Amino acid sequence: MGTNGSETTALARAENLRALALGCLDEMKAEETIEIDLVGKTSLADTMIITSGRSQRHVGAIADKIIQDMKDQGFGTARVEGMPACDWVLIDAGDVLVHIFRPEVRGFYNLEKMWGADRPVGRMAG
């Protein structure tokens, strides 16, 4: 079984991580959550989740919840950036990237447009 078994395990882990993140976002009342499939677009991750919190405090609370649940469920410690300011927090859990923005900051960076379906294929920044 070799490779297929490890691929299946990796896919299951990525799916469980994705479900955990989306569950936390729902529970913490994150707003305007979208999910972008990155398979074939980049090697950074398989899934990017973009969401908004209503304030810096809300963004920080959402991030804390996801980080703690990942640890509690055995996914280890994700790389986290942006926590002190909480305008935009990135949680990099390997196969899943979670971006949590304040609404004004989300509009400024517009990651949905950059990574969305209308993005030209073959023009990746790298």
Backbone as XML, in Angstrom:
<?xml version="1.0"?>
<chain id="A" units="angstrom">
  <residue number="1" name="MET">
    <atom name="N" x="0.829" y="-1.177" z="0.000"/>
    <atom name="CA" x="0.000" y="0.000" z="0.000"/>
    <atom name="C" x="0.882" y="1.252" z="0.000"/>
  </residue>
  <residue number="2" name="GLY">
    <atom name="N" x="1.910" y="1.318" z="0.788"/>
    <atom name="CA" x="2.938" y="2.353" z="0.772"/>
    <atom name="C" x="2.454" y="3.753" z="0.504"/>
  </residue>
  <residue number="3" name="THR">
    <atom name="N" x="2.721" y="4.258" z="-0.694"/>
    <atom name="CA" x="2.431" y="5.636" z="-1.052"/>
    <atom name="C" x="0.943" y="5.953" z="-0.949"/>
  </residue>
  <residue number="4" name="ASN">
    <atom name="N" x="0.093" y="5.061" z="-1.456"/>
    <atom name="CA" x="-1.346" y="5.318" z="-1.394"/>
    <atom name="C" x="-1.828" y="5.477" z="0.039"/>
  </residue>
  <residue number="5" name="GLY">
    <atom name="N" x="-1.315" y="4.658" z="0.944"/>
    <atom name="CA" x="-1.695" y="4.762" z="2.353"/>
    <atom name="C" x="-1.296" y="6.090" z="2.959"/>
  </residue>
  <residue number="6" name="SER">
    <atom name="N" x="-0.076" y="6.536" z="2.681"/>
    <atom name="CA" x="0.372" y="7.813" z="3.239"/>
    <atom name="C" x="-0.357" y="8.983" z="2.584"/>
  </residue>
  <residue number="7" name="GLU">
    <atom name="N" x="-0.660" y="8.865" z="1.281"/>
    <atom name="CA" x="-1.434" y="9.915" z="0.618"/>
    <atom name="C" x="-2.837" y="10.004" z="1.206"/>
  </residue>
  <residue number="8" name="THR">
    <atom name="N" x="-3.438" y="8.837" z="1.445"/>
    <atom name="CA" x="-4.774" y="8.806" z="2.039"/>
    <atom name="C" x="-4.754" y="9.421" z="3.428"/>
  </residue>
  <residue number="9" name="THR">
    <atom name="N" x="-3.741" y="9.100" z="4.212"/>
    <atom name="CA" x="-3.604" y="9.666" z="5.558"/>
    <atom name="C" x="-3.429" y="11.179" z="5.491"/>
  </residue>
  <residue number="10" name="ALA">
    <atom name="N" x="-2.601" y="11.651" z="4.564"/>
    <atom name="CA" x="-2.377" y="13.097" z="4.413"/>
    <atom name="C" x="-3.666" y="13.805" z="3.992"/>
  </residue>
  <residue number="11" name="LEU">
    <atom name="N" x="-4.411" y="13.201" z="3.076"/>
    <atom name="CA" x="-5.682" y="13.789" z="2.644"/>
    <atom name="C" x="-6.684" y="13.837" z="3.788"/>
  </residue>
  <residue number="12" name="ALA">
    <atom name="N" x="-6.740" y="12.764" z="4.571"/>
    <atom name="CA" x="-7.658" y="12.725" z="5.718"/>
    <atom name="C" x="-7.259" y="13.785" z="6.743"/>
  </residue>
  <residue number="13" name="ARG">
    <atom name="N" x="-5.960" y="13.950" z="6.973"/>
    <atom name="CA" x="-5.479" y="14.953" z="7.932"/>
    <atom name="C" x="-5.865" y="16.350" z="7.447"/>
  </residue>
  <residue number="14" name="ALA">
    <atom name="N" x="-5.643" y="16.616" z="6.160"/>
    <atom name="CA" x="-5.973" y="17.932" z="5.600"/>
    <atom name="C" x="-7.473" y="18.195" z="5.703"/>
  </residue>
  <residue number="15" name="GLU">
    <atom name="N" x="-8.282" y="17.183" z="5.411"/>
    <atom name="CA" x="-9.743" y="17.336" z="5.485"/>
    <atom name="C" x="-10.185" y="17.580" z="6.932"/>
  </residue>
  <residue number="16" name="ASN">
    <atom name="N" x="-9.593" y="16.857" z="7.883"/>
    <atom name="CA" x="-9.932" y="17.041" z="9.299"/>
    <atom name="C" x="-9.528" y="18.427" z="9.789"/>
  </residue>
  <residue number="17" name="LEU">
    <atom name="N" x="-8.377" y="18.894" z="9.339"/>
    <atom name="CA" x="-7.899" y="20.231" z="9.705"/>
    <atom name="C" x="-8.821" y="21.303" z="9.139"/>
  </residue>
  <residue number="18" name="ARG">
    <atom name="N" x="-9.219" y="21.131" z="7.895"/>
    <atom name="CA" x="-10.152" y="22.048" z="7.234"/>
    <atom name="C" x="-11.482" y="22.089" z="7.986"/>
  </residue>
  <residue number="19" name="ALA">
    <atom name="N" x="-12.001" y="20.913" z="8.326"/>
    <atom name="CA" x="-13.276" y="20.838" z="9.047"/>
    <atom name="C" x="-13.158" y="21.482" z="10.427"/>
  </residue>
  <residue number="20" name="LEU">
    <atom name="N" x="-12.040" y="21.275" z="11.105"/>
    <atom name="CA" x="-11.813" y="21.878" z="12.422"/>
    <atom name="C" x="-11.833" y="23.409" z="12.295"/>
  </residue>
  <residue number="21" name="ALA">
    <atom name="N" x="-11.084" y="23.942" z="11.324"/>
    <atom name="CA" x="-11.015" y="25.399" z="11.146"/>
    <atom name="C" x="-12.392" y="25.968" z="10.840"/>
  </residue>
  <residue number="22" name="LEU">
    <atom name="N" x="-13.112" y="25.335" z="9.907"/>
    <atom name="CA" x="-14.442" y="25.843" z="9.543"/>
    <atom name="C" x="-15.408" y="25.752" z="10.722"/>
  </residue>
  <residue number="23" name="GLY">
    <atom name="N" x="-15.307" y="24.696" z="11.519"/>
    <atom name="CA" x="-16.146" y="24.555" z="12.713"/>
    <atom name="C" x="-15.877" y="25.654" z="13.726"/>
  </residue>
  <residue number="24" name="CYS">
    <atom name="N" x="-14.602" y="25.960" z="13.938"/>
    <atom name="CA" x="-14.233" y="27.050" z="14.856"/>
    <atom name="C" x="-14.766" y="28.387" z="14.357"/>
  </residue>
  <residue number="25" name="LEU">
    <atom name="N" x="-14.644" y="28.630" z="13.067"/>
    <atom name="CA" x="-15.108" y="29.898" z="12.497"/>
    <atom name="C" x="-16.606" y="30.052" z="12.685"/>
  </residue>
  <residue number="26" name="ASP">
    <atom name="N" x="-17.338" y="28.962" z="12.492"/>
    <atom name="CA" x="-18.784" y="28.990" z="12.674"/>
    <atom name="C" x="-19.129" y="29.242" z="14.145"/>
  </residue>
  <residue number="27" name="GLU">
    <atom name="N" x="-18.458" y="28.506" z="15.018"/>
    <atom name="CA" x="-18.712" y="28.625" z="16.461"/>
    <atom name="C" x="-18.397" y="30.029" z="16.985"/>
  </residue>
  <residue number="28" name="MET">
    <atom name="N" x="-17.334" y="30.635" z="16.442"/>
    <atom name="CA" x="-16.909" y="31.966" z="16.896"/>
    <atom name="C" x="-17.601" y="33.101" z="16.136"/>
  </residue>
  <residue number="29" name="LYS">
    <atom name="N" x="-18.567" y="32.753" z="15.297"/>
    <atom name="CA" x="-19.356" y="33.735" z="14.549"/>
    <atom name="C" x="-18.510" y="34.621" z="13.641"/>
  </residue>
  <residue number="30" name="ALA">
    <atom name="N" x="-17.507" y="34.004" z="12.992"/>
    <atom name="CA" x="-16.740" y="34.716" z="11.976"/>
    <atom name="C" x="-17.689" y="35.054" z="10.822"/>
  </residue>
  <residue number="31" name="GLU">
    <atom name="N" x="-17.358" y="36.093" z="10.078"/>
    <atom name="CA" x="-18.262" y="36.588" z="9.041"/>
    <atom name="C" x="-17.656" y="36.433" z="7.655"/>
  </residue>
  <residue number="32" name="GLU">
    <atom name="N" x="-18.527" y="36.226" z="6.664"/>
    <atom name="CA" x="-18.144" y="36.166" z="5.252"/>
    <atom name="C" x="-16.996" y="35.188" z="4.999"/>
  </residue>
  <residue number="33" name="THR">
    <atom name="N" x="-17.137" y="33.983" z="5.533"/>
    <atom name="CA" x="-16.110" y="32.966" z="5.360"/>
    <atom name="C" x="-16.189" y="32.375" z="3.961"/>
  </residue>
  <residue number="34" name="ILE">
    <atom name="N" x="-15.059" y="32.349" z="3.288"/>
    <atom name="CA" x="-14.983" y="31.677" z="1.992"/>
    <atom name="C" x="-13.807" y="30.711" z="2.017"/>
  </residue>
  <residue number="35" name="GLU">
    <atom name="N" x="-13.898" y="29.740" z="1.139"/>
    <atom name="CA" x="-12.866" y="28.717" z="1.044"/>
    <atom name="C" x="-12.396" y="28.674" z="-0.399"/>
  </residue>
  <residue number="36" name="ILE">
    <atom name="N" x="-11.084" y="28.644" z="-0.609"/>
    <atom name="CA" x="-10.533" y="28.600" z="-1.958"/>
    <atom name="C" x="-9.693" y="27.337" z="-2.085"/>
  </residue>
  <residue number="37" name="ASP">
    <atom name="N" x="-10.004" y="26.525" z="-3.079"/>
    <atom name="CA" x="-9.246" y="25.314" z="-3.359"/>
    <atom name="C" x="-7.965" y="25.723" z="-4.078"/>
  </residue>
  <residue number="38" name="LEU">
    <atom name="N" x="-6.810" y="25.395" z="-3.491"/>
    <atom name="CA" x="-5.531" y="25.792" z="-4.072"/>
    <atom name="C" x="-4.827" y="24.641" z="-4.788"/>
  </residue>
  <residue number="39" name="VAL">
    <atom name="N" x="-5.446" y="23.466" z="-4.810"/>
    <atom name="CA" x="-4.817" y="22.310" z="-5.443"/>
    <atom name="C" x="-4.540" y="22.648" z="-6.911"/>
  </residue>
  <residue number="40" name="GLY">
    <atom name="N" x="-3.292" y="22.492" z="-7.330"/>
    <atom name="CA" x="-2.903" y="22.788" z="-8.700"/>
    <atom name="C" x="-2.564" y="24.249" z="-8.948"/>
  </residue>
  <residue number="41" name="LYS">
    <atom name="N" x="-2.828" y="25.129" z="-7.973"/>
    <atom name="CA" x="-2.528" y="26.561" z="-8.135"/>
    <atom name="C" x="-1.204" y="26.926" z="-7.464"/>
  </residue>
  <residue number="42" name="THR">
    <atom name="N" x="-0.890" y="26.251" z="-6.357"/>
    <atom name="CA" x="0.319" y="26.558" z="-5.597"/>
    <atom name="C" x="0.667" y="25.366" z="-4.718"/>
  </residue>
  <residue number="43" name="SER">
    <atom name="N" x="1.923" y="25.300" z="-4.316"/>
    <atom name="CA" x="2.331" y="24.249" z="-3.384"/>
    <atom name="C" x="2.264" y="24.740" z="-1.937"/>
  </residue>
  <residue number="44" name="LEU">
    <atom name="N" x="1.826" y="25.982" z="-1.726"/>
    <atom name="CA" x="1.743" y="26.538" z="-0.373"/>
    <atom name="C" x="0.808" y="25.733" z="0.525"/>
  </residue>
  <residue number="45" name="ALA">
    <atom name="N" x="-0.349" y="25.365" z="0.000"/>
    <atom name="CA" x="-1.375" y="24.669" z="0.780"/>
    <atom name="C" x="-2.407" y="24.118" z="-0.191"/>
  </residue>
  <residue number="46" name="ASP">
    <atom name="N" x="-3.303" y="23.284" z="0.320"/>
    <atom name="CA" x="-4.395" y="22.747" z="-0.501"/>
    <atom name="C" x="-5.644" y="23.609" z="-0.405"/>
  </residue>
  <residue number="47" name="THR">
    <atom name="N" x="-5.819" y="24.255" z="0.750"/>
    <atom name="CA" x="-7.028" y="25.043" z="0.995"/>
    <atom name="C" x="-6.664" y="26.366" z="1.663"/>
  </residue>
  <residue number="48" name="MET">
    <atom name="N" x="-7.289" y="27.444" z="1.201"/>
    <atom name="CA" x="-7.170" y="28.739" z="1.861"/>
    <atom name="C" x="-8.566" y="29.137" z="2.320"/>
  </residue>
  <residue number="49" name="ILE">
    <atom name="N" x="-8.651" y="29.488" z="3.594"/>
    <atom name="CA" x="-9.912" y="29.953" z="4.152"/>
    <atom name="C" x="-9.714" y="31.419" z="4.512"/>
  </residue>
  <residue number="50" name="ILE">
    <atom name="N" x="-10.649" y="32.263" z="4.062"/>
    <atom name="CA" x="-10.583" y="33.695" z="4.342"/>
    <atom name="C" x="-11.867" y="34.067" z="5.066"/>
  </residue>
  <residue number="51" name="THR">
    <atom name="N" x="-11.719" y="34.790" z="6.170"/>
    <atom name="CA" x="-12.884" y="35.170" z="6.959"/>
    <atom name="C" x="-12.653" y="36.526" z="7.603"/>
  </residue>
  <residue number="52" name="SER">
    <atom name="N" x="-13.704" y="37.061" z="8.199"/>
    <atom name="CA" x="-13.601" y="38.355" z="8.879"/>
    <atom name="C" x="-14.089" y="38.261" z="10.315"/>
  </residue>
  <residue number="53" name="GLY">
    <atom name="N" x="-13.440" y="39.046" z="11.160"/>
    <atom name="CA" x="-13.906" y="39.275" z="12.521"/>
    <atom name="C" x="-14.362" y="40.723" z="12.611"/>
  </residue>
  <residue number="54" name="ARG">
    <atom name="N" x="-15.252" y="41.015" z="13.527"/>
    <atom name="CA" x="-15.841" y="42.357" z="13.603"/>
    <atom name="C" x="-14.886" y="43.411" z="14.163"/>
  </residue>
  <residue number="55" name="SER">
    <atom name="N" x="-13.895" y="42.988" z="14.939"/>
    <atom name="CA" x="-12.980" y="43.932" z="15.594"/>
    <atom name="C" x="-11.640" y="43.227" z="15.812"/>
  </residue>
  <residue number="56" name="GLN">
    <atom name="N" x="-10.663" y="43.980" z="16.280"/>
    <atom name="CA" x="-9.363" y="43.370" z="16.590"/>
    <atom name="C" x="-9.531" y="42.280" z="17.651"/>
  </residue>
  <residue number="57" name="ARG">
    <atom name="N" x="-10.340" y="42.536" z="18.643"/>
    <atom name="CA" x="-10.576" y="41.563" z="19.713"/>
    <atom name="C" x="-11.221" y="40.291" z="19.151"/>
  </residue>
  <residue number="58" name="HIS">
    <atom name="N" x="-12.198" y="40.453" z="18.257"/>
    <atom name="CA" x="-12.881" y="39.309" z="17.654"/>
    <atom name="C" x="-11.909" y="38.496" z="16.785"/>
  </residue>
  <residue number="59" name="VAL">
    <atom name="N" x="-11.090" y="39.183" z="15.982"/>
    <atom name="CA" x="-10.084" y="38.509" z="15.153"/>
    <atom name="C" x="-9.146" y="37.679" z="16.041"/>
  </residue>
  <residue number="60" name="GLY">
    <atom name="N" x="-8.669" y="38.279" z="17.128"/>
    <atom name="CA" x="-7.769" y="37.575" z="18.045"/>
    <atom name="C" x="-8.426" y="36.380" z="18.710"/>
  </residue>
  <residue number="61" name="ALA">
    <atom name="N" x="-9.688" y="36.522" z="19.101"/>
    <atom name="CA" x="-10.418" y="35.427" z="19.758"/>
    <atom name="C" x="-10.636" y="34.263" z="18.792"/>
  </residue>
  <residue number="62" name="ILE">
    <atom name="N" x="-10.967" y="34.564" z="17.543"/>
    <atom name="CA" x="-11.147" y="33.520" z="16.528"/>
    <atom name="C" x="-9.831" y="32.761" z="16.339"/>
  </residue>
  <residue number="63" name="ALA">
    <atom name="N" x="-8.737" y="33.524" z="16.176"/>
    <atom name="CA" x="-7.423" y="32.906" z="15.978"/>
    <atom name="C" x="-7.044" y="32.039" z="17.169"/>
  </residue>
  <residue number="64" name="ASP">
    <atom name="N" x="-7.238" y="32.545" z="18.376"/>
    <atom name="CA" x="-6.921" y="31.772" z="19.590"/>
    <atom name="C" x="-7.680" y="30.453" z="19.615"/>
  </residue>
  <residue number="65" name="LYS">
    <atom name="N" x="-8.953" y="30.497" z="19.266"/>
    <atom name="CA" x="-9.807" y="29.304" z="19.277"/>
    <atom name="C" x="-9.277" y="28.254" z="18.293"/>
  </residue>
  <residue number="66" name="ILE">
    <atom name="N" x="-8.961" y="28.679" z="17.079"/>
    <atom name="CA" x="-8.455" y="27.737" z="16.075"/>
    <atom name="C" x="-7.122" y="27.138" z="16.525"/>
  </residue>
  <residue number="67" name="ILE">
    <atom name="N" x="-6.220" y="27.980" z="16.989"/>
    <atom name="CA" x="-4.892" y="27.526" z="17.417"/>
    <atom name="C" x="-5.018" y="26.522" z="18.564"/>
  </residue>
  <residue number="68" name="GLN">
    <atom name="N" x="-5.853" y="26.828" z="19.544"/>
    <atom name="CA" x="-6.027" y="25.939" z="20.696"/>
    <atom name="C" x="-6.664" y="24.617" z="20.293"/>
  </residue>
  <residue number="69" name="ASP">
    <atom name="N" x="-7.689" y="24.662" z="19.442"/>
    <atom name="CA" x="-8.344" y="23.435" z="18.991"/>
    <atom name="C" x="-7.399" y="22.561" z="18.176"/>
  </residue>
  <residue number="70" name="MET">
    <atom name="N" x="-6.549" y="23.175" z="17.361"/>
    <atom name="CA" x="-5.559" y="22.402" z="16.592"/>
    <atom name="C" x="-4.625" y="21.661" z="17.534"/>
  </residue>
  <residue number="71" name="LYS">
    <atom name="N" x="-4.141" y="22.355" z="18.566"/>
    <atom name="CA" x="-3.265" y="21.715" z="19.555"/>
    <atom name="C" x="-4.002" y="20.598" z="20.272"/>
  </residue>
  <residue number="72" name="ASP">
    <atom name="N" x="-5.223" y="20.884" z="20.740"/>
    <atom name="CA" x="-6.008" y="19.915" z="21.510"/>
    <atom name="C" x="-6.314" y="18.654" z="20.718"/>
  </residue>
  <residue number="73" name="GLN">
    <atom name="N" x="-6.464" y="18.796" z="19.396"/>
    <atom name="CA" x="-6.823" y="17.644" z="18.567"/>
    <atom name="C" x="-5.624" y="17.011" z="17.871"/>
  </residue>
  <residue number="74" name="GLY">
    <atom name="N" x="-4.429" y="17.373" z="18.320"/>
    <atom name="CA" x="-3.228" y="16.687" z="17.866"/>
    <atom name="C" x="-2.649" y="17.139" z="16.540"/>
  </residue>
  <residue number="75" name="PHE">
    <atom name="N" x="-3.012" y="18.321" z="16.082"/>
    <atom name="CA" x="-2.452" y="18.826" z="14.826"/>
    <atom name="C" x="-1.151" y="19.591" z="15.039"/>
  </residue>
  <residue number="76" name="GLY">
    <atom name="N" x="-0.740" y="19.736" z="16.280"/>
    <atom name="CA" x="0.498" y="20.445" z="16.568"/>
    <atom name="C" x="0.298" y="21.944" z="16.569"/>
  </residue>
  <residue number="77" name="THR">
    <atom name="N" x="1.416" y="22.646" z="16.507"/>
    <atom name="CA" x="1.396" y="24.103" z="16.564"/>
    <atom name="C" x="1.550" y="24.674" z="15.170"/>
  </residue>
  <residue number="78" name="ALA">
    <atom name="N" x="0.591" y="25.473" z="14.759"/>
    <atom name="CA" x="0.641" y="26.129" z="13.446"/>
    <atom name="C" x="1.521" y="27.368" z="13.537"/>
  </residue>
  <residue number="79" name="ARG">
    <atom name="N" x="2.049" y="27.798" z="12.398"/>
    <atom name="CA" x="2.739" y="29.090" z="12.339"/>
    <atom name="C" x="1.673" y="30.174" z="12.341"/>
  </residue>
  <residue number="80" name="VAL">
    <atom name="N" x="1.891" y="31.191" z="13.150"/>
    <atom name="CA" x="0.896" y="32.258" z="13.274"/>
    <atom name="C" x="1.600" y="33.599" z="13.106"/>
  </residue>
  <residue number="81" name="GLU">
    <atom name="N" x="0.988" y="34.470" z="12.309"/>
    <atom name="CA" x="1.520" y="35.818" z="12.136"/>
    <atom name="C" x="0.399" y="36.821" z="12.343"/>
  </residue>
  <residue number="82" name="GLY">
    <atom name="N" x="0.743" y="37.970" z="12.921"/>
    <atom name="CA" x="-0.207" y="39.072" z="13.031"/>
    <atom name="C" x="-0.974" y="39.150" z="14.337"/>
  </residue>
  <residue number="83" name="MET">
    <atom name="N" x="-0.658" y="38.271" z="15.298"/>
    <atom name="CA" x="-1.444" y="38.248" z="16.527"/>
    <atom name="C" x="-1.391" y="39.519" z="17.372"/>
  </residue>
  <residue number="84" name="PRO">
    <atom name="N" x="-0.252" y="40.173" z="17.526"/>
    <atom name="CA" x="-0.306" y="41.334" z="18.428"/>
    <atom name="C" x="-1.280" y="42.415" z="17.966"/>
  </residue>
  <residue number="85" name="ALA">
    <atom name="N" x="-1.299" y="42.724" z="16.678"/>
    <atom name="CA" x="-2.166" y="43.796" z="16.178"/>
    <atom name="C" x="-3.589" y="43.310" z="15.916"/>
  </residue>
  <residue number="86" name="CYS">
    <atom name="N" x="-3.723" y="42.077" z="15.432"/>
    <atom name="CA" x="-5.033" y="41.468" z="15.139"/>
    <atom name="C" x="-5.839" y="42.225" z="14.079"/>
  </residue>
  <residue number="87" name="ASP">
    <atom name="N" x="-5.149" y="42.903" z="13.146"/>
    <atom name="CA" x="-5.832" y="43.454" z="11.971"/>
    <atom name="C" x="-6.010" y="42.337" z="10.944"/>
  </residue>
  <residue number="88" name="TRP">
    <atom name="N" x="-4.986" y="41.480" z="10.863"/>
    <atom name="CA" x="-4.977" y="40.361" z="9.937"/>
    <atom name="C" x="-4.122" y="39.279" z="10.575"/>
  </residue>
  <residue number="89" name="VAL">
    <atom name="N" x="-4.718" y="38.144" z="10.860"/>
    <atom name="CA" x="-3.979" y="37.022" z="11.434"/>
    <atom name="C" x="-3.941" y="35.897" z="10.411"/>
  </residue>
  <residue number="90" name="LEU">
    <atom name="N" x="-2.745" y="35.370" z="10.188"/>
    <atom name="CA" x="-2.553" y="34.225" z="9.305"/>
    <atom name="C" x="-2.210" y="33.023" z="10.171"/>
  </residue>
  <residue number="91" name="ILE">
    <atom name="N" x="-2.959" y="31.942" z="9.985"/>
    <atom name="CA" x="-2.652" y="30.674" z="10.636"/>
    <atom name="C" x="-2.254" y="29.713" z="9.528"/>
  </residue>
  <residue number="92" name="ASP">
    <atom name="N" x="-0.984" y="29.309" z="9.536"/>
    <atom name="CA" x="-0.448" y="28.405" z="8.522"/>
    <atom name="C" x="-0.310" y="27.026" z="9.150"/>
  </residue>
  <residue number="93" name="ALA">
    <atom name="N" x="-1.252" y="26.150" z="8.822"/>
    <atom name="CA" x="-1.258" y="24.797" z="9.382"/>
    <atom name="C" x="-0.782" y="23.783" z="8.344"/>
  </residue>
  <residue number="94" name="GLY">
    <atom name="N" x="-0.003" y="24.236" z="7.381"/>
    <atom name="CA" x="0.520" y="23.325" z="6.366"/>
    <atom name="C" x="-0.432" y="23.202" z="5.186"/>
  </residue>
  <residue number="95" name="ASP">
    <atom name="N" x="-1.331" y="22.229" z="5.231"/>
    <atom name="CA" x="-2.263" y="22.009" z="4.120"/>
    <atom name="C" x="-3.383" y="23.038" z="4.087"/>
  </residue>
  <residue number="96" name="VAL">
    <atom name="N" x="-3.588" y="23.729" z="5.212"/>
    <atom name="CA" x="-4.687" y="24.687" z="5.319"/>
    <atom name="C" x="-4.136" y="26.029" z="5.815"/>
  </residue>
  <residue number="97" name="LEU">
    <atom name="N" x="-4.459" y="27.086" z="5.076"/>
    <atom name="CA" x="-4.122" y="28.453" z="5.489"/>
    <atom name="C" x="-5.418" y="29.148" z="5.887"/>
  </residue>
  <residue number="98" name="VAL">
    <atom name="N" x="-5.405" y="29.805" z="7.042"/>
    <atom name="CA" x="-6.580" y="30.547" z="7.491"/>
    <atom name="C" x="-6.185" y="32.009" z="7.652"/>
  </residue>
  <residue number="99" name="HIS">
    <atom name="N" x="-6.862" y="32.878" z="6.916"/>
    <atom name="CA" x="-6.660" y="34.329" z="7.019"/>
    <atom name="C" x="-7.870" y="34.904" z="7.733"/>
  </residue>
  <residue number="100" name="ILE">
    <atom name="N" x="-7.635" y="35.606" z="8.836"/>
    <atom name="CA" x="-8.720" y="36.244" z="9.588"/>
    <atom name="C" x="-8.452" y="37.750" z="9.570"/>
  </residue>
  <residue number="101" name="PHE">
    <atom name="N" x="-9.388" y="38.491" z="8.990"/>
    <atom name="CA" x="-9.206" y="39.934" z="8.794"/>
    <atom name="C" x="-10.245" y="40.741" z="9.560"/>
  </residue>
  <residue number="102" name="ARG">
    <atom name="N" x="-9.881" y="42.004" z="9.875"/>
    <atom name="CA" x="-10.903" y="43.006" z="10.134"/>
    <atom name="C" x="-11.434" y="43.384" z="8.757"/>
  </residue>
  <residue number="103" name="PRO">
    <atom name="N" x="-12.728" y="43.730" z="8.635"/>
    <atom name="CA" x="-13.323" y="43.965" z="7.312"/>
    <atom name="C" x="-12.582" y="44.980" z="6.441"/>
  </residue>
  <residue number="104" name="GLU">
    <atom name="N" x="-12.125" y="46.105" z="7.025"/>
    <atom name="CA" x="-11.450" y="47.134" z="6.221"/>
    <atom name="C" x="-10.140" y="46.602" z="5.655"/>
  </residue>
  <residue number="105" name="VAL">
    <atom name="N" x="-9.438" y="45.818" z="6.457"/>
    <atom name="CA" x="-8.147" y="45.277" z="6.035"/>
    <atom name="C" x="-8.368" y="44.218" z="4.955"/>
  </residue>
  <residue number="106" name="ARG">
    <atom name="N" x="-9.391" y="43.412" z="5.110"/>
    <atom name="CA" x="-9.721" y="42.386" z="4.111"/>
    <atom name="C" x="-10.006" y="43.027" z="2.751"/>
  </residue>
  <residue number="107" name="GLY">
    <atom name="N" x="-10.770" y="44.108" z="2.762"/>
    <atom name="CA" x="-11.083" y="44.805" z="1.519"/>
    <atom name="C" x="-9.839" y="45.366" z="0.848"/>
  </residue>
  <residue number="108" name="PHE">
    <atom name="N" x="-8.895" y="45.847" z="1.651"/>
    <atom name="CA" x="-7.668" y="46.424" z="1.109"/>
    <atom name="C" x="-6.823" y="45.365" z="0.401"/>
  </residue>
  <residue number="109" name="TYR">
    <atom name="N" x="-6.641" y="44.193" z="1.026"/>
    <atom name="CA" x="-5.779" y="43.162" z="0.449"/>
    <atom name="C" x="-6.482" y="42.311" z="-0.608"/>
  </residue>
  <residue number="110" name="ASN">
    <atom name="N" x="-7.781" y="42.152" z="-0.490"/>
    <atom name="CA" x="-8.597" y="41.457" z="-1.484"/>
    <atom name="C" x="-7.991" y="40.128" z="-1.960"/>
  </residue>
  <residue number="111" name="LEU">
    <atom name="N" x="-7.669" y="39.263" z="-1.008"/>
    <atom name="CA" x="-7.079" y="37.963" z="-1.353"/>
    <atom name="C" x="-8.010" y="37.102" z="-2.205"/>
  </residue>
  <residue number="112" name="GLU">
    <atom name="N" x="-9.312" y="37.267" z="-2.032"/>
    <atom name="CA" x="-10.261" y="36.490" z="-2.829"/>
    <atom name="C" x="-10.004" y="36.698" z="-4.317"/>
  </residue>
  <residue number="113" name="LYS">
    <atom name="N" x="-9.788" y="37.955" z="-4.698"/>
    <atom name="CA" x="-9.555" y="38.244" z="-6.110"/>
    <atom name="C" x="-8.217" y="37.671" z="-6.559"/>
  </residue>
  <residue number="114" name="MET">
    <atom name="N" x="-7.193" y="37.796" z="-5.701"/>
    <atom name="CA" x="-5.863" y="37.310" z="-6.048"/>
    <atom name="C" x="-5.844" y="35.793" z="-6.242"/>
  </residue>
  <residue number="115" name="TRP">
    <atom name="N" x="-6.558" y="35.064" z="-5.384"/>
    <atom name="CA" x="-6.492" y="33.599" z="-5.406"/>
    <atom name="C" x="-7.747" y="32.944" z="-5.960"/>
  </residue>
  <residue number="116" name="GLY">
    <atom name="N" x="-8.755" y="33.734" z="-6.280"/>
    <atom name="CA" x="-10.032" y="33.167" z="-6.702"/>
    <atom name="C" x="-10.006" y="32.582" z="-8.100"/>
  </residue>
  <residue number="117" name="ALA">
    <atom name="N" x="-11.153" y="32.121" z="-8.531"/>
    <atom name="CA" x="-11.288" y="31.418" z="-9.808"/>
    <atom name="C" x="-10.982" y="32.318" z="-10.996"/>
  </residue>
  <residue number="118" name="ASP">
    <atom name="N" x="-11.159" y="33.632" z="-10.834"/>
    <atom name="CA" x="-10.913" y="34.526" z="-11.961"/>
    <atom name="C" x="-9.437" y="34.871" z="-12.116"/>
  </residue>
  <residue number="119" name="ARG">
    <atom name="N" x="-8.598" y="34.294" z="-11.253"/>
    <atom name="CA" x="-7.169" y="34.564" z="-11.294"/>
    <atom name="C" x="-6.545" y="33.897" z="-12.527"/>
  </residue>
  <residue number="120" name="PRO">
    <atom name="N" x="-5.757" y="34.612" z="-13.305"/>
    <atom name="CA" x="-5.141" y="34.013" z="-14.495"/>
    <atom name="C" x="-4.225" y="32.844" z="-14.114"/>
  </residue>
  <residue number="121" name="VAL">
    <atom name="N" x="-4.347" y="31.766" z="-14.843"/>
    <atom name="CA" x="-3.523" y="30.586" z="-14.580"/>
    <atom name="C" x="-2.124" y="30.850" z="-15.125"/>
  </residue>
  <residue number="122" name="GLY">
    <atom name="N" x="-1.104" y="30.391" z="-14.386"/>
    <atom name="CA" x="0.264" y="30.498" z="-14.862"/>
    <atom name="C" x="0.953" y="31.802" z="-14.546"/>
  </residue>
  <residue number="123" name="ARG">
    <atom name="N" x="0.314" y="32.672" z="-13.766"/>
    <atom name="CA" x="0.928" y="33.958" z="-13.419"/>
    <atom name="C" x="1.121" y="34.058" z="-11.914"/>
  </residue>
  <residue number="124" name="MET">
    <atom name="N" x="1.683" y="33.001" z="-11.334"/>
    <atom name="CA" x="1.890" y="32.981" z="-9.879"/>
    <atom name="C" x="3.109" y="33.796" z="-9.501"/>
  </residue>
  <residue number="125" name="ALA">
    <atom name="N" x="2.970" y="34.564" z="-8.449"/>
    <atom name="CA" x="4.129" y="35.262" z="-7.904"/>
    <atom name="C" x="4.948" y="34.233" z="-7.138"/>
  </residue>
  <residue number="126" name="GLY">
    <atom name="N" x="6.197" y="34.299" z="-7.200"/>
    <atom name="CA" x="6.934" y="33.287" z="-6.467"/>
    <atom name="C" x="8.267" y="33.750" z="-6.197"/>
  </residue>
</chain>
